[in-house]
Amino acid sequence: MDKLDEKMRAWKNDRDVPDTVWNQYTQTLSSLPEKRPVKRTGFSFRMAAAVVCILALAGTGAYAAGQYFGILDFARRQRQEIPQEAEKLIDNQIAVSGEKETEDTIIDCTVLEALCDSQTITMVVEVSAKETGKYLFLPTDAMPEDSVAQWSTLSEQSAEEYAAEKGLTMVSIGGGISNRDELGIAEASMDFQSRAEDVMDIYIRCGKTEEGNTLKVNFTATAMFMEAEGNAVMKKNVTLTLQDRSETVTASYFPETPFFEGAADVPYEVERAEVIQTELGTYIDIFYSDIDGEASESSLEFWPANENGEVYEILGGSGRELQETGTYKTRLQLNRTEIGDRFLLEAYDYNTNEICGQIVMQQ
């Protein structure tokens, strides 16, 4: 038995994974490659695939208990680490103050879990059919020819094959936060997992600029018959109140030199970085100016690393945001990471896959 098997068996016993689920995991694992090269990370593909396999088969979230896919389940699928301190902030008693729907809607939606810190909103919303046994739900970005196994354990068939065999109507399911501007939401990531033919759990994680501890959020779930003419969208809207109970600590870092060493072709002058720490994660805001006015055409990104040059894993970012001062701000989101007094900031060219230069940032 190798170390992976030992870890996964210990994990199975700790989580009380059903034997049927474990058997499906072992069958899948036997067909996976041992490893694949991944640039500058110690993440094991085989381990990742094994964990994703089990998580896709059995929910393991703090409140899931096999009933739905919770925040912890979806986060693990995306390699996001949620510390125990942040787990305590997950709310499964969401205050809903209003609901609206289009007259012909076939769906209900329930906000199952939410997790807020000063920088992000994370939610799991369950969309279900009002009348069961009639529909096959697909994620909003799925096509009829896609395998149902991509979002459920129902079948390996394509969605159109499965729906035809079962006599079901295919319905595209989506949703999102509709008062994005009010909350200062620029970008959001989504994931889908179905635990029944007509039940879809949607995971949403987004950054925000609204700083209040009490947040009013409007969520709109959508449904659309995939084979109907006109593709009319049916909607169900819920208004909910979320609480940010996190603690935030911010530290400022400044470059030893504002220009990237050994990189005359890096057109940026770094002003400072703000490192924001909460129970949930680490956020790095980098403020810089565009020396030659061609930032919009640049293929450069920022990578943070420790003093040994080991790059911190980046979960996401906000892209370039022009400030009133004429400088730019870029946000990087990491798993909860202790940065220390100094870190390296590297300029990475994603076209050439090369590090073009680095500077030292210090408090």
C-alpha positions as CSV (number, residue, x, y, z in Angstrom):
1,M,0.0,0.0,0.0
2,D,1.5,3.4,-1.0
3,K,1.3,6.6,0.9
4,L,-1.7,7.8,-1.2
5,D,-3.7,4.7,-0.4
6,E,-2.9,5.1,3.3
7,K,-4.0,8.7,3.3
8,M,-7.2,8.0,1.4
9,R,-8.1,5.0,3.6
10,A,-7.6,7.1,6.7
11,W,-9.7,9.9,5.1
12,K,-12.4,7.3,4.3
13,N,-12.6,6.0,7.9
14,D,-12.6,9.5,9.3
15,R,-15.4,10.7,7.0
16,D,-17.4,7.4,7.1
17,V,-17.5,7.2,3.3
18,P,-20.1,4.6,2.1
19,D,-18.7,1.4,0.6
20,T,-20.5,2.0,-2.8
21,V,-18.8,5.4,-3.1
22,W,-15.4,3.9,-2.1
23,N,-15.7,1.2,-4.7
24,Q,-16.3,3.8,-7.4
25,Y,-13.3,5.7,-6.2
26,T,-10.9,2.7,-6.4
27,Q,-12.1,1.9,-9.9
28,T,-11.5,5.4,-11.0
29,L,-8.1,5.6,-9.3
30,S,-6.8,2.5,-11.0
31,S,-7.2,4.3,-14.4
32,L,-5.3,7.5,-13.4
33,P,-1.7,8.3,-14.3
34,E,0.7,8.3,-11.4
35,K,1.6,11.9,-11.9
36,R,2.1,14.7,-14.4
37,P,4.5,17.6,-14.4
38,V,3.1,20.8,-12.8
39,K,5.2,23.9,-12.9
40,R,6.4,25.1,-9.5
41,T,4.0,23.3,-7.3
42,G,4.0,20.2,-5.1
43,F,0.4,19.4,-5.9
44,S,-0.1,15.8,-6.9
45,F,-2.4,15.1,-9.8
46,R,-3.2,11.6,-8.7
47,M,-4.0,12.8,-5.2
48,A,-6.1,15.6,-6.5
49,A,-8.0,13.4,-8.9
50,A,-8.6,10.9,-6.1
51,V,-10.0,13.5,-3.8
52,V,-12.1,15.1,-6.5
53,C,-13.5,11.6,-7.3
54,I,-14.7,11.0,-3.8
55,L,-15.9,14.5,-3.2
56,A,-17.9,14.3,-6.4
57,L,-19.6,11.2,-5.1
58,A,-20.2,12.1,-1.5
59,G,-20.6,15.5,0.1
60,T,-18.3,16.2,3.0
61,G,-19.1,19.8,4.0
62,A,-19.6,21.0,7.5
63,Y,-23.3,20.8,7.1
64,A,-23.7,18.6,4.1
65,A,-23.8,15.2,5.9
66,G,-24.6,13.5,2.6
67,Q,-27.6,15.7,2.0
68,Y,-26.1,18.3,-0.3
69,F,-22.8,19.7,-1.5
70,G,-21.6,22.4,0.9
71,I,-19.0,25.1,0.8
72,L,-16.3,22.8,2.0
73,D,-17.0,20.2,-0.7
74,F,-16.8,22.7,-3.5
75,A,-13.8,24.5,-2.1
76,R,-11.8,21.2,-2.0
77,R,-12.7,20.5,-5.6
78,Q,-11.0,23.9,-6.4
79,R,-8.0,23.4,-4.2
80,Q,-9.1,26.2,-1.9
81,E,-8.2,25.5,1.8
82,I,-10.7,26.7,4.3
83,P,-9.0,26.9,7.8
84,Q,-10.9,25.7,10.8
85,E,-11.2,29.3,12.0
86,A,-13.1,30.1,8.8
87,E,-15.2,26.9,9.0
88,K,-16.7,28.4,12.1
89,L,-18.0,31.3,10.1
90,I,-20.0,29.2,7.7
91,D,-23.7,30.1,8.1
92,N,-26.5,27.6,7.3
93,Q,-29.3,29.7,8.8
94,I,-29.7,32.3,6.1
95,A,-32.2,35.1,6.7
96,V,-34.4,35.5,3.6
97,S,-36.5,38.6,3.4
98,G,-38.2,38.3,0.1
99,E,-38.9,36.1,-2.9
100,K,-40.0,36.9,-6.5
101,E,-40.4,34.7,-9.5
102,T,-41.6,34.8,-13.1
103,E,-45.1,33.5,-13.6
104,D,-44.1,30.4,-15.5
105,T,-41.0,29.3,-13.5
106,I,-40.6,25.6,-12.8
107,I,-37.9,26.1,-10.1
108,D,-37.4,26.9,-6.4
109,C,-34.2,27.9,-4.9
110,T,-32.8,27.8,-1.4
111,V,-29.6,29.4,0.0
112,L,-28.0,26.5,1.9
113,E,-24.7,28.0,3.1
114,A,-22.8,31.3,3.1
115,L,-19.4,32.4,4.2
116,C,-18.3,36.0,4.2
117,D,-15.2,37.8,5.1
118,S,-14.3,41.5,4.5
119,Q,-13.2,40.7,0.9
120,T,-15.4,37.9,-0.5
121,I,-18.8,36.3,-0.5
122,T,-19.2,32.5,-0.9
123,M,-22.5,30.8,-1.2
124,V,-24.1,27.5,-2.1
125,V,-27.6,27.7,-3.5
126,E,-29.8,24.7,-4.3
127,V,-32.1,24.9,-7.3
128,S,-34.8,22.3,-7.4
129,A,-37.8,21.5,-9.6
130,K,-41.3,22.4,-8.2
131,E,-42.6,19.2,-9.9
132,T,-40.3,16.2,-9.6
133,G,-39.7,13.4,-12.2
134,K,-40.0,15.6,-15.3
135,Y,-36.7,17.3,-15.8
136,L,-32.9,16.8,-16.2
137,F,-31.0,19.8,-14.9
138,L,-27.8,20.8,-16.7
139,P,-25.2,23.5,-15.6
140,T,-25.6,26.7,-17.5
141,D,-22.4,26.0,-19.5
142,A,-23.2,22.4,-20.4
143,M,-24.4,21.1,-23.8
144,P,-26.8,18.2,-24.5
145,E,-23.9,16.1,-25.9
146,D,-21.9,16.5,-22.6
147,S,-21.6,13.6,-20.2
148,V,-23.9,13.7,-17.2
149,A,-20.9,12.4,-15.2
150,Q,-19.4,15.9,-15.5
151,W,-21.8,17.2,-12.8
152,S,-23.3,14.1,-11.2
153,T,-23.0,10.4,-10.5
154,L,-26.3,9.6,-12.3
155,S,-24.8,8.2,-15.5
156,E,-21.9,8.2,-18.0
157,Q,-24.3,8.9,-20.8
158,S,-24.6,12.2,-22.6
159,A,-27.4,14.4,-21.2
160,E,-29.5,14.0,-24.3
161,E,-29.1,10.2,-24.2
162,Y,-30.0,10.1,-20.6
163,A,-33.0,12.4,-20.9
164,A,-34.3,10.5,-23.9
165,E,-34.0,7.1,-22.0
166,K,-35.7,8.5,-18.9
167,G,-38.3,10.6,-20.7
168,L,-37.0,13.8,-19.2
169,T,-36.9,17.4,-20.5
170,M,-33.4,19.0,-20.4
171,V,-33.3,22.3,-18.5
172,S,-30.3,24.6,-18.3
173,I,-29.7,25.9,-14.8
174,G,-27.8,29.1,-13.8
175,G,-27.8,32.0,-11.5
176,G,-25.9,34.8,-9.9
177,I,-25.9,37.8,-7.6
178,S,-28.0,40.5,-9.3
179,N,-27.0,43.6,-7.2
180,R,-23.3,43.2,-8.1
181,D,-22.7,47.0,-8.5
182,E,-24.1,47.7,-5.1
183,L,-21.8,45.2,-3.5
184,G,-18.8,46.1,-5.6
185,I,-18.5,42.6,-7.3
186,A,-16.4,42.7,-10.5
187,E,-15.9,38.9,-11.0
188,A,-17.3,35.7,-9.8
189,S,-16.5,32.0,-10.1
190,M,-19.1,29.2,-10.2
191,D,-19.3,25.5,-9.9
192,F,-22.2,23.0,-10.2
193,Q,-22.9,19.6,-8.7
194,S,-26.2,17.7,-9.1
195,R,-27.4,15.2,-6.5
196,A,-30.6,14.3,-8.4
197,E,-31.9,14.6,-11.9
198,D,-33.8,17.8,-11.0
199,V,-31.7,19.2,-8.1
200,M,-28.6,21.3,-8.8
201,D,-26.3,22.8,-6.1
202,I,-24.5,26.0,-7.3
203,Y,-21.3,27.3,-5.7
204,I,-20.5,31.0,-6.1
205,R,-17.4,32.8,-4.9
206,C,-16.8,36.4,-5.6
207,G,-14.7,39.4,-4.4
208,K,-16.5,42.5,-3.2
209,T,-15.6,46.1,-2.2
210,E,-18.6,46.7,0.1
211,E,-17.2,47.0,3.6
212,G,-20.4,46.7,5.7
213,N,-20.7,43.8,8.1
214,T,-24.3,43.3,7.1
215,L,-24.9,42.6,3.4
216,K,-28.1,42.5,1.5
217,V,-27.7,40.1,-1.4
218,N,-30.1,39.5,-4.3
219,F,-29.7,36.1,-5.9
220,T,-31.5,35.1,-9.1
221,A,-31.7,31.5,-10.2
222,T,-32.5,30.9,-13.8
223,A,-33.9,28.0,-15.8
224,M,-34.3,27.6,-19.6
225,F,-35.7,24.7,-21.6
226,M,-32.8,23.6,-23.9
227,E,-35.0,22.4,-26.8
228,A,-37.7,25.1,-26.7
229,E,-38.0,27.8,-29.4
230,G,-37.3,31.3,-28.2
231,N,-35.3,30.0,-25.1
232,A,-37.4,32.0,-22.6
233,V,-35.6,32.4,-19.3
234,M,-37.6,31.5,-16.1
235,K,-36.4,33.2,-12.9
236,K,-36.6,32.8,-9.2
237,N,-35.2,35.7,-7.0
238,V,-34.4,35.6,-3.3
239,T,-33.3,38.5,-1.1
240,L,-31.1,37.5,1.8
241,T,-29.0,39.0,4.5
242,L,-25.5,37.9,5.1
243,Q,-23.2,38.7,8.0
244,D,-19.5,39.3,7.9
245,R,-18.1,38.1,11.2
246,S,-14.5,37.9,10.2
247,E,-11.5,39.8,11.5
248,T,-9.3,41.7,9.0
249,V,-5.6,42.7,9.4
250,T,-3.8,44.7,6.7
251,A,-0.1,45.3,6.3
252,S,1.7,47.5,3.8
253,Y,4.8,46.4,1.9
254,F,7.1,48.6,-0.2
255,P,9.7,47.7,-2.9
256,E,13.4,47.9,-2.1
257,T,13.6,49.2,-5.7
258,P,10.4,50.0,-7.7
259,F,11.8,48.5,-10.9
260,F,12.1,44.8,-11.7
261,E,15.8,43.7,-11.5
262,G,17.3,42.5,-14.7
263,A,14.1,43.2,-16.7
264,A,14.3,46.2,-18.9
265,D,11.2,45.0,-20.8
266,V,8.9,45.0,-17.7
267,P,6.9,48.2,-18.1
268,Y,5.8,48.6,-14.5
269,E,6.9,50.6,-11.5
270,V,5.6,49.1,-8.3
271,E,4.4,51.6,-5.7
272,R,3.4,49.3,-2.8
273,A,1.4,46.1,-1.9
274,E,-1.3,45.7,0.7
275,V,-1.5,42.3,2.3
276,I,-4.9,41.6,3.8
277,Q,-5.4,38.7,6.1
278,T,-8.7,37.2,7.3
279,E,-9.6,33.8,8.8
280,L,-10.5,32.6,5.3
281,G,-7.6,33.7,3.1
282,T,-4.8,36.1,2.1
283,Y,-5.4,38.9,-0.4
284,I,-2.5,40.9,-2.0
285,D,-3.3,44.2,-3.7
286,I,-0.5,45.4,-5.8
287,F,-0.4,49.1,-6.8
288,Y,1.8,50.0,-9.8
289,S,2.2,52.5,-12.6
290,D,2.5,51.8,-16.3
291,I,5.8,53.2,-17.5
292,D,5.2,53.1,-21.3
293,G,1.4,53.2,-21.5
294,E,1.1,49.7,-22.9
295,A,-0.2,47.8,-19.9
296,S,-3.4,46.8,-21.7
297,E,-1.3,45.0,-24.3
298,S,1.1,43.3,-21.8
299,S,1.2,39.6,-21.3
300,L,2.7,40.0,-17.8
301,E,1.2,38.9,-14.5
302,F,2.4,39.2,-10.9
303,W,3.4,36.2,-8.9
304,P,4.2,36.4,-5.2
305,A,6.9,34.1,-3.8
306,N,8.7,33.6,-0.5
307,E,12.3,34.6,-0.1
308,N,13.4,31.2,-1.4
309,G,11.6,31.8,-4.6
310,E,8.8,29.3,-3.9
311,V,5.7,30.8,-5.6
312,Y,2.5,31.0,-3.5
313,E,-0.4,29.2,-5.1
314,I,-2.8,31.8,-6.5
315,L,-6.5,30.9,-6.3
316,G,-7.7,33.9,-8.4
317,G,-7.3,37.5,-9.1
318,S,-9.1,40.7,-10.2
319,G,-7.1,41.8,-13.3
320,R,-6.1,45.4,-13.8
321,E,-8.2,48.1,-12.2
322,L,-7.4,51.8,-13.0
323,Q,-7.3,54.0,-9.9
324,E,-8.2,57.7,-9.8
325,T,-4.6,58.5,-9.3
326,G,-3.7,57.0,-12.7
327,T,-2.0,54.0,-11.2
328,Y,-3.3,50.4,-11.5
329,K,-4.3,47.9,-8.8
330,T,-4.2,44.1,-9.2
331,R,-5.5,41.7,-6.6
332,L,-4.3,38.2,-6.0
333,Q,-6.1,35.8,-3.8
334,L,-4.2,33.0,-1.9
335,N,-5.1,30.3,0.6
336,R,-4.4,31.6,4.1
337,T,-0.7,32.2,4.0
338,E,1.8,33.7,6.5
339,I,3.7,36.2,4.4
340,G,6.3,37.4,6.9
341,D,8.2,40.7,6.8
342,R,9.4,40.3,3.2
343,F,8.3,38.5,0.0
344,L,9.3,38.4,-3.6
345,L,7.1,39.8,-6.4
346,E,7.9,38.3,-9.8
347,A,6.8,39.5,-13.3
348,Y,5.7,36.4,-15.2
349,D,5.0,36.3,-18.9
350,Y,2.2,33.9,-19.6
351,N,2.9,33.9,-23.3
352,T,6.5,32.7,-23.0
353,N,6.1,30.9,-19.6
354,E,9.1,32.8,-18.2
355,I,9.9,34.9,-15.1
356,C,11.0,38.3,-16.5
357,G,12.2,39.8,-13.2
358,Q,11.6,40.2,-9.5
359,I,11.7,42.8,-6.7
360,V,11.8,42.4,-3.0
361,M,8.8,43.8,-1.0
362,Q,9.2,44.5,2.6
363,Q,7.2,46.0,5.5
